[in-house]
């Protein structure tokens, strides 16, 4: 036992062992249990060197493994980033295509809207005699009967008697001014043609009805 203690003291004092040396961490009991007390100081030095070299190798292996894991993670991140960028680019391109299509539709609608006023003026052209009535001017002595109002009834036509009011699709209202009555089964929104006659009279022709009826204006706009 005394020899073992002396050997252990020599190992601790030997400058070959660094503070983190393997053999320096062993107690006298551990030296005895492992049989290392049978080795000479030179053999123990070699053993310590082998252990330290093994430890260094293990650290290198661990570091290499860590580096491999890091590189693999970076590769995965790069793949995910590339896929995400491609997806974003695809979504952006699709959105730009939809925006361009929407802008084209808006432009087309604006073009059509710009054309509407001219078309409206053309279809809403009023006969000269009607403008004269609206402005309370005198109608010409011989108005052109071909310059007529053409529209439809706003609802069913059932005939007339003196005082019957005709509501038309263009918003105008005319009143029957005839001494003769006319009755017919309801006709849904038949066409109407109104034109001036002589001496300030106005006549209404109704689609599907043979006789015409004399009328007078109630509301012209």
Rosetta constraint file for C-alpha pairs under 8 A:
AtomPair CA 1 CA 5 HARMONIC 6.37 0.50
AtomPair CA 2 CA 6 HARMONIC 6.32 0.50
AtomPair CA 3 CA 7 HARMONIC 6.22 0.50
AtomPair CA 4 CA 8 HARMONIC 6.19 0.50
AtomPair CA 4 CA 28 HARMONIC 6.62 0.50
AtomPair CA 4 CA 32 HARMONIC 7.44 0.50
AtomPair CA 4 CA 37 HARMONIC 6.35 0.50
AtomPair CA 5 CA 9 HARMONIC 6.14 0.50
AtomPair CA 5 CA 28 HARMONIC 6.39 0.50
AtomPair CA 6 CA 10 HARMONIC 6.23 0.50
AtomPair CA 7 CA 11 HARMONIC 6.30 0.50
AtomPair CA 7 CA 37 HARMONIC 7.08 0.50
AtomPair CA 8 CA 12 HARMONIC 6.34 0.50
AtomPair CA 8 CA 27 HARMONIC 7.72 0.50
AtomPair CA 8 CA 28 HARMONIC 6.14 0.50
AtomPair CA 9 CA 13 HARMONIC 6.19 0.50
AtomPair CA 10 CA 14 HARMONIC 5.87 0.50
AtomPair CA 11 CA 17 HARMONIC 7.49 0.50
AtomPair CA 11 CA 23 HARMONIC 7.55 0.50
AtomPair CA 11 CA 24 HARMONIC 6.91 0.50
AtomPair CA 11 CA 41 HARMONIC 7.46 0.50
AtomPair CA 12 CA 17 HARMONIC 7.27 0.50
AtomPair CA 12 CA 24 HARMONIC 5.94 0.50
AtomPair CA 16 CA 45 HARMONIC 7.20 0.50
AtomPair CA 17 CA 21 HARMONIC 5.33 0.50
AtomPair CA 17 CA 23 HARMONIC 7.60 0.50
AtomPair CA 17 CA 24 HARMONIC 6.81 0.50
AtomPair CA 19 CA 24 HARMONIC 7.46 0.50
AtomPair CA 20 CA 24 HARMONIC 7.39 0.50
AtomPair CA 20 CA 25 HARMONIC 7.71 0.50
AtomPair CA 21 CA 25 HARMONIC 6.88 0.50
AtomPair CA 21 CA 48 HARMONIC 7.10 0.50
AtomPair CA 21 CA 52 HARMONIC 7.37 0.50
AtomPair CA 22 CA 26 HARMONIC 7.39 0.50
AtomPair CA 22 CA 48 HARMONIC 6.01 0.50
AtomPair CA 22 CA 51 HARMONIC 6.89 0.50
AtomPair CA 22 CA 52 HARMONIC 7.09 0.50
AtomPair CA 23 CA 44 HARMONIC 7.93 0.50
AtomPair CA 23 CA 48 HARMONIC 6.29 0.50
AtomPair CA 26 CA 30 HARMONIC 5.77 0.50
AtomPair CA 26 CA 31 HARMONIC 6.46 0.50
AtomPair CA 27 CA 31 HARMONIC 6.32 0.50
AtomPair CA 28 CA 32 HARMONIC 6.24 0.50
AtomPair CA 29 CA 33 HARMONIC 6.10 0.50
AtomPair CA 30 CA 34 HARMONIC 6.07 0.50
AtomPair CA 31 CA 35 HARMONIC 6.06 0.50
AtomPair CA 31 CA 36 HARMONIC 5.16 0.50
AtomPair CA 31 CA 37 HARMONIC 5.72 0.50
AtomPair CA 32 CA 36 HARMONIC 6.48 0.50
AtomPair CA 32 CA 37 HARMONIC 5.94 0.50
AtomPair CA 35 CA 39 HARMONIC 7.93 0.50
AtomPair CA 36 CA 44 HARMONIC 7.56 0.50
AtomPair CA 39 CA 43 HARMONIC 5.72 0.50
AtomPair CA 39 CA 44 HARMONIC 6.07 0.50
AtomPair CA 40 CA 44 HARMONIC 6.13 0.50
AtomPair CA 41 CA 45 HARMONIC 6.07 0.50
AtomPair CA 42 CA 46 HARMONIC 6.36 0.50
AtomPair CA 43 CA 47 HARMONIC 6.19 0.50
AtomPair CA 44 CA 48 HARMONIC 6.11 0.50
AtomPair CA 45 CA 49 HARMONIC 6.20 0.50
AtomPair CA 46 CA 50 HARMONIC 6.22 0.50
AtomPair CA 47 CA 51 HARMONIC 6.25 0.50
AtomPair CA 48 CA 52 HARMONIC 6.11 0.50
AtomPair CA 49 CA 53 HARMONIC 6.06 0.50
AtomPair CA 50 CA 54 HARMONIC 6.18 0.50
AtomPair CA 51 CA 55 HARMONIC 6.18 0.50
AtomPair CA 52 CA 56 HARMONIC 6.14 0.50
AtomPair CA 53 CA 57 HARMONIC 6.17 0.50
AtomPair CA 54 CA 58 HARMONIC 6.22 0.50
AtomPair CA 55 CA 59 HARMONIC 6.34 0.50
AtomPair CA 56 CA 60 HARMONIC 6.30 0.50
AtomPair CA 57 CA 61 HARMONIC 6.20 0.50
AtomPair CA 58 CA 62 HARMONIC 6.18 0.50
AtomPair CA 59 CA 63 HARMONIC 6.05 0.50
AtomPair CA 60 CA 64 HARMONIC 6.02 0.50
AtomPair CA 61 CA 65 HARMONIC 6.10 0.50
AtomPair CA 62 CA 66 HARMONIC 6.11 0.50
AtomPair CA 63 CA 67 HARMONIC 6.15 0.50
AtomPair CA 64 CA 68 HARMONIC 6.18 0.50
AtomPair CA 65 CA 69 HARMONIC 6.21 0.50
AtomPair CA 66 CA 70 HARMONIC 6.10 0.50
AtomPair CA 67 CA 71 HARMONIC 6.12 0.50
AtomPair CA 68 CA 72 HARMONIC 6.12 0.50
AtomPair CA 69 CA 73 HARMONIC 6.12 0.50
AtomPair CA 70 CA 74 HARMONIC 6.19 0.50
AtomPair CA 71 CA 75 HARMONIC 6.18 0.50
AtomPair CA 72 CA 76 HARMONIC 6.27 0.50
AtomPair CA 73 CA 77 HARMONIC 6.15 0.50
AtomPair CA 74 CA 78 HARMONIC 6.09 0.50
AtomPair CA 75 CA 79 HARMONIC 6.21 0.50
AtomPair CA 76 CA 80 HARMONIC 6.17 0.50
AtomPair CA 77 CA 81 HARMONIC 5.98 0.50
AtomPair CA 78 CA 82 HARMONIC 6.07 0.50
AtomPair CA 79 CA 83 HARMONIC 6.19 0.50
AtomPair CA 80 CA 84 HARMONIC 6.08 0.50
AtomPair CA 81 CA 85 HARMONIC 6.09 0.50
AtomPair CA 82 CA 86 HARMONIC 6.18 0.50
AtomPair CA 83 CA 87 HARMONIC 6.17 0.50
AtomPair CA 84 CA 88 HARMONIC 6.11 0.50
AtomPair CA 85 CA 89 HARMONIC 6.08 0.50
AtomPair CA 86 CA 90 HARMONIC 6.12 0.50
AtomPair CA 87 CA 91 HARMONIC 6.14 0.50
AtomPair CA 88 CA 92 HARMONIC 6.00 0.50
AtomPair CA 89 CA 93 HARMONIC 6.08 0.50
AtomPair CA 90 CA 94 HARMONIC 6.16 0.50
AtomPair CA 91 CA 95 HARMONIC 6.06 0.50
AtomPair CA 92 CA 96 HARMONIC 6.07 0.50
AtomPair CA 93 CA 97 HARMONIC 6.14 0.50
AtomPair CA 94 CA 98 HARMONIC 6.28 0.50
AtomPair CA 95 CA 99 HARMONIC 6.07 0.50
AtomPair CA 96 CA 100 HARMONIC 6.04 0.50
AtomPair CA 97 CA 101 HARMONIC 6.21 0.50
AtomPair CA 98 CA 102 HARMONIC 6.07 0.50
AtomPair CA 99 CA 103 HARMONIC 6.05 0.50
AtomPair CA 100 CA 104 HARMONIC 6.15 0.50
AtomPair CA 101 CA 105 HARMONIC 6.29 0.50
AtomPair CA 102 CA 106 HARMONIC 6.17 0.50
AtomPair CA 103 CA 107 HARMONIC 6.06 0.50
AtomPair CA 104 CA 108 HARMONIC 6.08 0.50
AtomPair CA 105 CA 109 HARMONIC 6.06 0.50
AtomPair CA 106 CA 110 HARMONIC 6.07 0.50
AtomPair CA 107 CA 111 HARMONIC 6.14 0.50
AtomPair CA 108 CA 112 HARMONIC 6.27 0.50
AtomPair CA 109 CA 113 HARMONIC 6.00 0.50
AtomPair CA 110 CA 114 HARMONIC 6.08 0.50
AtomPair CA 111 CA 115 HARMONIC 6.46 0.50
AtomPair CA 112 CA 116 HARMONIC 6.38 0.50
AtomPair CA 113 CA 117 HARMONIC 7.66 0.50
AtomPair CA 115 CA 119 HARMONIC 6.56 0.50
AtomPair CA 116 CA 120 HARMONIC 5.93 0.50
AtomPair CA 117 CA 121 HARMONIC 6.10 0.50
AtomPair CA 118 CA 122 HARMONIC 6.26 0.50
AtomPair CA 119 CA 123 HARMONIC 6.24 0.50
AtomPair CA 120 CA 124 HARMONIC 5.74 0.50
AtomPair CA 121 CA 125 HARMONIC 5.98 0.50
AtomPair CA 126 CA 130 HARMONIC 6.39 0.50
AtomPair CA 126 CA 131 HARMONIC 6.53 0.50
AtomPair CA 126 CA 149 HARMONIC 7.49 0.50
AtomPair CA 127 CA 131 HARMONIC 6.45 0.50
AtomPair CA 127 CA 147 HARMONIC 5.73 0.50
AtomPair CA 127 CA 148 HARMONIC 6.47 0.50
AtomPair CA 127 CA 149 HARMONIC 7.09 0.50
AtomPair CA 128 CA 132 HARMONIC 6.24 0.50
AtomPair CA 128 CA 147 HARMONIC 7.84 0.50
AtomPair CA 129 CA 133 HARMONIC 6.32 0.50
AtomPair CA 129 CA 139 HARMONIC 5.57 0.50
AtomPair CA 129 CA 140 HARMONIC 7.24 0.50
AtomPair CA 129 CA 143 HARMONIC 6.92 0.50
AtomPair CA 129 CA 196 HARMONIC 7.69 0.50
AtomPair CA 130 CA 134 HARMONIC 6.24 0.50
AtomPair CA 130 CA 220 HARMONIC 7.92 0.50
AtomPair CA 131 CA 135 HARMONIC 6.16 0.50
AtomPair CA 132 CA 136 HARMONIC 5.87 0.50
AtomPair CA 132 CA 137 HARMONIC 4.67 0.50
AtomPair CA 132 CA 138 HARMONIC 6.22 0.50
AtomPair CA 132 CA 139 HARMONIC 5.95 0.50
AtomPair CA 133 CA 137 HARMONIC 5.91 0.50
AtomPair CA 133 CA 138 HARMONIC 7.09 0.50
AtomPair CA 133 CA 139 HARMONIC 6.98 0.50
AtomPair CA 134 CA 220 HARMONIC 6.70 0.50
AtomPair CA 134 CA 221 HARMONIC 7.96 0.50
AtomPair CA 139 CA 143 HARMONIC 7.16 0.50
AtomPair CA 139 CA 200 HARMONIC 7.15 0.50
AtomPair CA 141 CA 198 HARMONIC 7.19 0.50
AtomPair CA 141 CA 199 HARMONIC 7.18 0.50
AtomPair CA 142 CA 198 HARMONIC 6.84 0.50
AtomPair CA 143 CA 196 HARMONIC 6.60 0.50
AtomPair CA 143 CA 197 HARMONIC 7.35 0.50
AtomPair CA 143 CA 198 HARMONIC 7.93 0.50
AtomPair CA 144 CA 196 HARMONIC 7.58 0.50
AtomPair CA 145 CA 195 HARMONIC 5.37 0.50
AtomPair CA 145 CA 196 HARMONIC 5.87 0.50
AtomPair CA 145 CA 197 HARMONIC 7.00 0.50
AtomPair CA 146 CA 195 HARMONIC 7.33 0.50
AtomPair CA 147 CA 195 HARMONIC 6.91 0.50
AtomPair CA 148 CA 193 HARMONIC 6.44 0.50
AtomPair CA 148 CA 194 HARMONIC 5.54 0.50
AtomPair CA 148 CA 195 HARMONIC 4.63 0.50
AtomPair CA 148 CA 196 HARMONIC 7.74 0.50
AtomPair CA 149 CA 192 HARMONIC 7.89 0.50
AtomPair CA 149 CA 193 HARMONIC 5.56 0.50
AtomPair CA 149 CA 194 HARMONIC 5.05 0.50
AtomPair CA 149 CA 195 HARMONIC 6.44 0.50
AtomPair CA 150 CA 191 HARMONIC 7.33 0.50
AtomPair CA 150 CA 192 HARMONIC 5.70 0.50
AtomPair CA 150 CA 193 HARMONIC 4.61 0.50
AtomPair CA 150 CA 194 HARMONIC 6.62 0.50
AtomPair CA 151 CA 168 HARMONIC 7.01 0.50
AtomPair CA 151 CA 169 HARMONIC 6.40 0.50
AtomPair CA 151 CA 170 HARMONIC 6.53 0.50
AtomPair CA 151 CA 191 HARMONIC 5.85 0.50
AtomPair CA 151 CA 192 HARMONIC 5.27 0.50
AtomPair CA 151 CA 193 HARMONIC 6.64 0.50
AtomPair CA 152 CA 168 HARMONIC 5.79 0.50
AtomPair CA 152 CA 169 HARMONIC 5.39 0.50
AtomPair CA 152 CA 170 HARMONIC 7.63 0.50
AtomPair CA 152 CA 189 HARMONIC 5.74 0.50
AtomPair CA 152 CA 190 HARMONIC 5.59 0.50
AtomPair CA 152 CA 191 HARMONIC 4.27 0.50
AtomPair CA 152 CA 192 HARMONIC 5.09 0.50
AtomPair CA 153 CA 157 HARMONIC 6.94 0.50
AtomPair CA 153 CA 166 HARMONIC 7.28 0.50
AtomPair CA 153 CA 167 HARMONIC 6.16 0.50
AtomPair CA 153 CA 168 HARMONIC 4.43 0.50
AtomPair CA 153 CA 169 HARMONIC 5.56 0.50
AtomPair CA 153 CA 188 HARMONIC 7.94 0.50
AtomPair CA 153 CA 189 HARMONIC 4.59 0.50
AtomPair CA 153 CA 190 HARMONIC 5.82 0.50
AtomPair CA 153 CA 191 HARMONIC 6.57 0.50
AtomPair CA 153 CA 192 HARMONIC 6.79 0.50
AtomPair CA 154 CA 167 HARMONIC 5.61 0.50
AtomPair CA 154 CA 168 HARMONIC 4.77 0.50
AtomPair CA 154 CA 169 HARMONIC 4.61 0.50
AtomPair CA 154 CA 189 HARMONIC 5.96 0.50
AtomPair CA 155 CA 167 HARMONIC 7.88 0.50
AtomPair CA 155 CA 188 HARMONIC 6.07 0.50
AtomPair CA 155 CA 189 HARMONIC 5.10 0.50
AtomPair CA 156 CA 186 HARMONIC 5.64 0.50
AtomPair CA 156 CA 187 HARMONIC 5.23 0.50
AtomPair CA 156 CA 188 HARMONIC 4.34 0.50
AtomPair CA 156 CA 189 HARMONIC 5.25 0.50
AtomPair CA 156 CA 190 HARMONIC 7.65 0.50
AtomPair CA 157 CA 186 HARMONIC 5.39 0.50
AtomPair CA 157 CA 187 HARMONIC 5.04 0.50
AtomPair CA 157 CA 188 HARMONIC 6.38 0.50
AtomPair CA 157 CA 189 HARMONIC 6.60 0.50
AtomPair CA 157 CA 190 HARMONIC 7.08 0.50
AtomPair CA 158 CA 183 HARMONIC 6.17 0.50
AtomPair CA 158 CA 184 HARMONIC 5.31 0.50
AtomPair CA 158 CA 185 HARMONIC 5.79 0.50
AtomPair CA 158 CA 186 HARMONIC 4.66 0.50
AtomPair CA 158 CA 187 HARMONIC 6.58 0.50
AtomPair CA 159 CA 181 HARMONIC 7.65 0.50
AtomPair CA 159 CA 182 HARMONIC 5.05 0.50
AtomPair CA 159 CA 183 HARMONIC 4.40 0.50
AtomPair CA 159 CA 184 HARMONIC 5.45 0.50
AtomPair CA 159 CA 185 HARMONIC 7.97 0.50
AtomPair CA 160 CA 164 HARMONIC 5.61 0.50
AtomPair CA 160 CA 176 HARMONIC 6.78 0.50
AtomPair CA 160 CA 181 HARMONIC 5.67 0.50
AtomPair CA 160 CA 182 HARMONIC 5.18 0.50
AtomPair CA 160 CA 183 HARMONIC 6.40 0.50
AtomPair CA 161 CA 176 HARMONIC 6.61 0.50
AtomPair CA 161 CA 178 HARMONIC 6.95 0.50
AtomPair CA 161 CA 179 HARMONIC 7.34 0.50
AtomPair CA 161 CA 180 HARMONIC 6.61 0.50
AtomPair CA 161 CA 181 HARMONIC 4.39 0.50
AtomPair CA 161 CA 182 HARMONIC 6.43 0.50
AtomPair CA 162 CA 175 HARMONIC 7.92 0.50
AtomPair CA 162 CA 176 HARMONIC 5.33 0.50
AtomPair CA 162 CA 177 HARMONIC 5.36 0.50
AtomPair CA 162 CA 178 HARMONIC 5.39 0.50
AtomPair CA 162 CA 179 HARMONIC 6.05 0.50
AtomPair CA 162 CA 180 HARMONIC 7.39 0.50
AtomPair CA 162 CA 181 HARMONIC 7.05 0.50
AtomPair CA 163 CA 175 HARMONIC 5.76 0.50
AtomPair CA 163 CA 176 HARMONIC 5.23 0.50
AtomPair CA 163 CA 177 HARMONIC 6.34 0.50
AtomPair CA 164 CA 175 HARMONIC 5.53 0.50
AtomPair CA 164 CA 176 HARMONIC 5.19 0.50
AtomPair CA 165 CA 173 HARMONIC 6.68 0.50
AtomPair CA 165 CA 174 HARMONIC 5.73 0.50
AtomPair CA 165 CA 175 HARMONIC 4.33 0.50
AtomPair CA 165 CA 176 HARMONIC 6.35 0.50
AtomPair CA 166 CA 173 HARMONIC 5.58 0.50
AtomPair CA 166 CA 174 HARMONIC 5.17 0.50
AtomPair CA 166 CA 175 HARMONIC 5.92 0.50
AtomPair CA 166 CA 176 HARMONIC 7.56 0.50
AtomPair CA 167 CA 171 HARMONIC 7.07 0.50
AtomPair CA 167 CA 172 HARMONIC 6.36 0.50
AtomPair CA 167 CA 173 HARMONIC 4.81 0.50
AtomPair CA 167 CA 174 HARMONIC 6.84 0.50
AtomPair CA 168 CA 172 HARMONIC 5.42 0.50
AtomPair CA 168 CA 173 HARMONIC 6.09 0.50
AtomPair CA 171 CA 219 HARMONIC 7.96 0.50
AtomPair CA 171 CA 220 HARMONIC 7.52 0.50
AtomPair CA 171 CA 221 HARMONIC 6.43 0.50
AtomPair CA 172 CA 218 HARMONIC 7.65 0.50
AtomPair CA 172 CA 219 HARMONIC 5.24 0.50
AtomPair CA 172 CA 220 HARMONIC 4.82 0.50
AtomPair CA 172 CA 221 HARMONIC 5.86 0.50
AtomPair CA 173 CA 217 HARMONIC 6.48 0.50
AtomPair CA 173 CA 218 HARMONIC 5.38 0.50
AtomPair CA 173 CA 219 HARMONIC 4.92 0.50
AtomPair CA 173 CA 220 HARMONIC 6.62 0.50
AtomPair CA 174 CA 215 HARMONIC 6.16 0.50
AtomPair CA 174 CA 216 HARMONIC 5.63 0.50
AtomPair CA 174 CA 217 HARMONIC 4.60 0.50
AtomPair CA 174 CA 218 HARMONIC 5.30 0.50
AtomPair CA 174 CA 219 HARMONIC 6.91 0.50
AtomPair CA 175 CA 215 HARMONIC 5.29 0.50
AtomPair CA 175 CA 216 HARMONIC 5.36 0.50
AtomPair CA 175 CA 217 HARMONIC 6.38 0.50
AtomPair CA 175 CA 218 HARMONIC 6.66 0.50
AtomPair CA 176 CA 213 HARMONIC 6.72 0.50
AtomPair CA 176 CA 214 HARMONIC 6.10 0.50
AtomPair CA 176 CA 215 HARMONIC 4.56 0.50
AtomPair CA 176 CA 216 HARMONIC 6.71 0.50
AtomPair CA 177 CA 213 HARMONIC 7.42 0.50
AtomPair CA 177 CA 214 HARMONIC 5.29 0.50
AtomPair CA 177 CA 215 HARMONIC 4.91 0.50
AtomPair CA 177 CA 216 HARMONIC 6.48 0.50
AtomPair CA 178 CA 213 HARMONIC 6.30 0.50
AtomPair CA 178 CA 214 HARMONIC 5.56 0.50
AtomPair CA 178 CA 215 HARMONIC 7.33 0.50
AtomPair CA 190 CA 206 HARMONIC 6.72 0.50
AtomPair CA 190 CA 207 HARMONIC 5.49 0.50
AtomPair CA 190 CA 208 HARMONIC 7.71 0.50
AtomPair CA 191 CA 206 HARMONIC 6.00 0.50
AtomPair CA 191 CA 207 HARMONIC 5.12 0.50
AtomPair CA 192 CA 204 HARMONIC 6.81 0.50
AtomPair CA 192 CA 205 HARMONIC 5.80 0.50
AtomPair CA 192 CA 206 HARMONIC 4.78 0.50
AtomPair CA 192 CA 207 HARMONIC 6.30 0.50
AtomPair CA 193 CA 204 HARMONIC 5.66 0.50
AtomPair CA 193 CA 205 HARMONIC 5.10 0.50
AtomPair CA 193 CA 206 HARMONIC 6.56 0.50
AtomPair CA 194 CA 202 HARMONIC 6.91 0.50
AtomPair CA 194 CA 203 HARMONIC 5.60 0.50
AtomPair CA 194 CA 204 HARMONIC 4.48 0.50
AtomPair CA 194 CA 205 HARMONIC 6.39 0.50
AtomPair CA 195 CA 202 HARMONIC 5.76 0.50
AtomPair CA 195 CA 203 HARMONIC 5.59 0.50
AtomPair CA 195 CA 204 HARMONIC 6.77 0.50
AtomPair CA 196 CA 200 HARMONIC 7.01 0.50
AtomPair CA 196 CA 201 HARMONIC 5.84 0.50
AtomPair CA 196 CA 202 HARMONIC 4.24 0.50
AtomPair CA 196 CA 203 HARMONIC 6.13 0.50
AtomPair CA 197 CA 201 HARMONIC 4.93 0.50
AtomPair CA 197 CA 202 HARMONIC 5.31 0.50
AtomPair CA 197 CA 203 HARMONIC 6.68 0.50
AtomPair CA 201 CA 214 HARMONIC 7.15 0.50
AtomPair CA 201 CA 215 HARMONIC 7.46 0.50
AtomPair CA 201 CA 216 HARMONIC 7.39 0.50
AtomPair CA 202 CA 214 HARMONIC 5.76 0.50
AtomPair CA 202 CA 215 HARMONIC 5.48 0.50
AtomPair CA 202 CA 216 HARMONIC 6.29 0.50
AtomPair CA 203 CA 212 HARMONIC 6.61 0.50
AtomPair CA 203 CA 213 HARMONIC 5.74 0.50
AtomPair CA 203 CA 214 HARMONIC 4.52 0.50
AtomPair CA 203 CA 215 HARMONIC 5.70 0.50
AtomPair CA 204 CA 212 HARMONIC 5.67 0.50
AtomPair CA 204 CA 213 HARMONIC 5.32 0.50
AtomPair CA 204 CA 214 HARMONIC 6.20 0.50
AtomPair CA 204 CA 215 HARMONIC 6.53 0.50
AtomPair CA 205 CA 209 HARMONIC 7.44 0.50
AtomPair CA 205 CA 211 HARMONIC 7.50 0.50
AtomPair CA 205 CA 212 HARMONIC 4.92 0.50
AtomPair CA 205 CA 213 HARMONIC 6.81 0.50
AtomPair CA 206 CA 210 HARMONIC 7.82 0.50
AtomPair CA 206 CA 212 HARMONIC 7.03 0.50
